[in-house]
Amino acid sequence: MSAAGFDCDVVISGLGPTGLTLAHLLGKRGRRVLVLEREPEFYGNARAVYTDDECMRIFQSFDMADALAADMLTDCPVQMLLPNGSVLMQIADSRRPYGWPSLNFFYQPYLETQLADALARYPNVTVRRGRELTRFEQDADGVVVHHAASTGSHYGRKSPPAQPVAAAESVRARYLVGCDGGRSTVRSQLGIEMTGRSFPNPWLVVDIREKEGESALRHLPYFSFVCDPHCPTVSCVQPDGHHRFEFMLMPGQTREHMEHSSTVRAHLAKHVDVDRFDILRRLVYTFNALVAERWRDGRVFLAGDAAHMTPQFIGQGMNAGVRDAYNLAWKLDAVMAGSAAEALLDTYQDERRPHVRNMIRTAVGMKDFVSMANPVKAFLRNVLTRAAMATPGLGRYLREGTFIPQPCYARGTYFGLPRRMRRLRRSPAGRQLPQPFVKGPDGRGGRLDDMLGGGFSLIGIGVDPRQFLTEAERAAWQRLDTRFVTVHAFGGRPQGDAARASTAGVIEIEDVSGELLAWLRSHGHGRGSVIVVRPDRFVYGAVRGKELHAATRRIQQELQLPSGAADAESSPPLARPRNAHASSRPRSAA
């Protein structure tokens, strides 16, 4: 145990996509992390199938996006089909406002395996499979987590329930994060209820894969909702010959009947040549739309399905958990580094919960849209949808998927400057910064985030943001590992004597496509403004240069930045460089 009395900084309970993402984010920042996963073996079936551009950007932040994208079907349209195969509506958005395609389909075992294997790059992260959190106690300074060897739950298969078997151990950490799913032990022990509703209509999910040497999916290139009142169906593309079908159970159909092999084959036969596929899984399930009443209790947090459960109809269940991890990781690190007060951690729920609720409402609306079983209502849906798609403005809104909640926090809920109007345009505060392709100071191109680093950023539009700061204010920003950036229009960087006279310490970039500068202009900011960007790429605020003094004072007050050095534990600075890992490991990892 360290001199400060902690075996590790953070214990993560659960090694699903949320826990994996959080472990990467904290591991890259040099935090000592212990991950407990009760299942001794990896779950080999797919659950989630889709991720978006926001989450690809998050994977980029810990250098995994390119590797994951190599095993995905990217830029894959989503469509609503009528029973005769005609297209009622299609979402086909090729834009990349956040630097990645917005429509990406994957096979979850591939994604999780890559993320889990890549944790080996961090000597400060320890993963222990077959260890179940049994209980915990917390005090003002930390959490004691007790865990035992476990035979696992067998992932819901027909087998005895999970039982911790032996070898009880305990570990003391500064924080505990429950990423342990819808049946969260952490949430249960905190006594936190979930509110919302469960839906009575079960669905049969069938996962199939082409047999070796077969090519039997060429007629199903896109993700499709088949809006058939007699049997609403989902046809989901996946890479490497995998495919998923989901069929809604109609009145009178039982679980036993639907899971029977003859029923499964009959349903599949409407869409594929069944003999050319292996059936990997068939399972009837129901879905929930639930949100935990609280996501924080002292030094314990909930994330992912432990905090919320989203119906699958817009593919945002896993993605919501990945966003949770991204929001929480930098805040935990800032507090542990002495760069922010504990109050910053309260903004985790304040920011994420409203966005999750909006996603759930949209998912429920999509469920209602695609699963109409009343023929009259379905007819009206079809007529109205065709009319909407033929209307220029509304049709574009639907084709680009803009009805899905955007990465923008509700007013009054986020860590940042108040969102006010400027010249009749809404401030970008609380919105996610676009990620265009830019040219760096060496003339080479890349995505914007790779130029910004892992901490805060001050981006001056055509100006060096440091010119508006006193020496003391610069020092305050540097304690947050801030990068100072000047963005120019493409071809607009200073040249000749002007460039030679510039001082070091600012990164000059060119907005090659013009997307970033256009976005900032649309929010009322042009040359001479400074954009304050948080580590999670949300905009803290946008101000005129002379207003940067006030913005600096405000963020110091909100973070309650101490005047002296960081805490005595010799914590790493906020957003420690990638390879500067802590050397010690949790003692319980032996």
PyMOL commands that set and color helices and strands:
alter all, ss='L'
color gray80, all
select helices_A, chain A and resi 17-28+53-61+65-69+108-121+154-156+185-190+255-259+261-268+274-276+304-306+312-314+317-336+342-370+375-390+392-399+448-452+465-468+471-479+496-500+515-522+545-559+587-589
alter helices_A, ss='H'
color red, helices_A
select strands_A, chain A and resi 8-13+33-37+50-51+73-74+78-81+87-91+104-105+125-129+131-138+143-150+164-178+194-198+203-210+223-226+233-237+242-248+277-285+288-292+296-297+300-302+308-309+421-422+425-426+437-439+445-447+457-461+483-489+507-511+529-533+539-544
alter strands_A, ss='S'
color yellow, strands_A
deselect
rebuild
show_as cartoon
